[in-house]
Amino acid sequence: MSQPGLNPRRAAVRLLDGVLGKGALLPELLVTGALDKLDPSEKARAQRLAMETLRWMDRADRMLGPFLQRKPELTVHNVLRLSVVELCVDGAAAHGVVNSAVSMVKADKVHHRASGMVNAVLRKIDVTAWDKLPEPRLPKWLRKPLVADYGKKTVEAMEASFANGAPLDLTPKGDPAPLAKAVGGTVLPTGSVRVLGAGQVSALAGYEAGDWWVQDAAAAIPAKVLNAQAGERVLDMCAAPGGKTMQLAMTGADVVAIDVSKKRMVRVRENLERTGLDATLRVVDALEWREALFDAILLDAPCTATGTIRRHPDLPHAKDGADFPTLFALQERMIDHALSQLKPGGRLVFCTCSLLPDEGEIQIEDALKRHDDITVEPITLAGLDPAWTTPEGGLRLRPDYWADTGGMDGFYIAMIRKTV
Ligand SMILES: C[S@@+](CC[C@H](N)C(=O)[O-])C[C@H]1O[C@@H](n2cnc3c(N)ncnc32)[C@H](O)[C@@H]1O
């Protein structure tokens, strides 16, 4: 019989190897069956351990640094990182963590000779030194441009928010107050419901009835800004998995939701079915598709997702920014195409879950130069701080906002009006 907790730890190390060695994102590893041999509770534990290790990796490396004469091979390094995080963040019992780490390395045909070193290093870890170490830093490739755009202090605040992870935010189909009461949450200033320390999502009150869906509070703002009206013809141009489609459908607008991914569109259909909402779905490339003009369009463009690192700590470690310019160019083409689909007087909300101005402020400044028939309208919505408005008229949301109550995803949102 294997030691208790060994299977999920082994699986977590495999996930870390995939992210840090192959540049794969965790969801990509999960769909390839990386955890298929584990039972549901082991699976959940493996995922949690991998995410937590990625979140705190920079600090774990600082802790390990003085005890390592040279950089260990990746798998051994990941066993050490995972063990340090279990000891220092989870407060796990040292004997269990150290024994598991040694067993994992001993069983490894290639690296078994490192088991003595792993044992010796982990026994030297002083958990009381953990809190004195700096907040975990983002990798340089991302930190450098963010510091240039926001300044060091702000980036440090964002990093603190990334390390803390994210609470569960729900978008209510109806009134947020009774939902908050039913799920033991609180109503946020913009109307989302936040639940701290939520367990299994599908076990929360109202899930089966489709009374709400999971959506970060920041991600819920773009559809509110578009303010679709009953009877309006509205396009959700990059719809999957459908969080914003449901918000639009809730208004009684006539919603057409399109996405290029057939697989992801299945999620939109399932989400609409669970919540009893309705929209016309099409799997198409938005850039090659047109229909009769729309009153309003929501363009939640594909982006680097750098605003979502609280929930996706794998992202900065799996990526290196090399493919980012391709996304910036795609966003520009999507804005132009969206404008060509809009009735005169119609409105386009452009948004990205990114922290990079190239995918936000700069896209809108450039769109204003390319199109002389558009204006940017001010965004006024209850719960938003006027200081979040940007010079070109958009809204910059940052992970360090609402820090005391759990933060929010980084987002950029702009409301464009096509002149009559
Ligand atoms: C940021 S996600 C959208 C999230 C969604 N709006 C929500 O709130 O749940 C971006 C989406 O753009 C889709 N996408 C990427 N390129 C596309 C294209 N050329 N045409 C249509 N959809 C595209 C992706 O499949 C992805 O689902």
The ligand as a Gaussian input file, in Angstrom:
#p B3LYP/6-31G(d) Opt

LIG

0 1
 C      -12.000000      35.643000     -23.317000
 S      -12.753000      34.257000     -24.004000
 C      -14.461000      34.699000     -23.949000
 C      -15.095000      34.540000     -22.595000
 C      -16.608000      34.712000     -22.648000
 N      -16.996000      35.976000     -23.225000
 C      -17.257000      34.598000     -21.287000
 O      -17.562000      35.608000     -20.660000
 O      -17.498000      33.468000     -20.828000
 C      -12.380000      34.475000     -25.690000
 C      -13.113000      33.542000     -26.631000
 O      -12.794000      33.959000     -27.978000
 C      -12.927000      32.841000     -28.805000
 N      -12.314000      33.168000     -30.104000
 C      -11.008000      33.244000     -30.428000
 N      -10.857000      33.575000     -31.720000
 C      -12.107000      33.711000     -32.232000
 C      -12.614000      34.032000     -33.521000
 N      -11.805000      34.282000     -34.544000
 N      -13.946000      34.077000     -33.686000
 C      -14.787000      33.816000     -32.648000
 N      -14.363000      33.495000     -31.416000
 C      -13.044000      33.459000     -31.205000
 C      -12.255000      31.738000     -28.004000
 O      -12.671000      30.463000     -28.444000
 C      -12.711000      32.066000     -26.577000
 O      -13.819000      31.285000     -26.235000

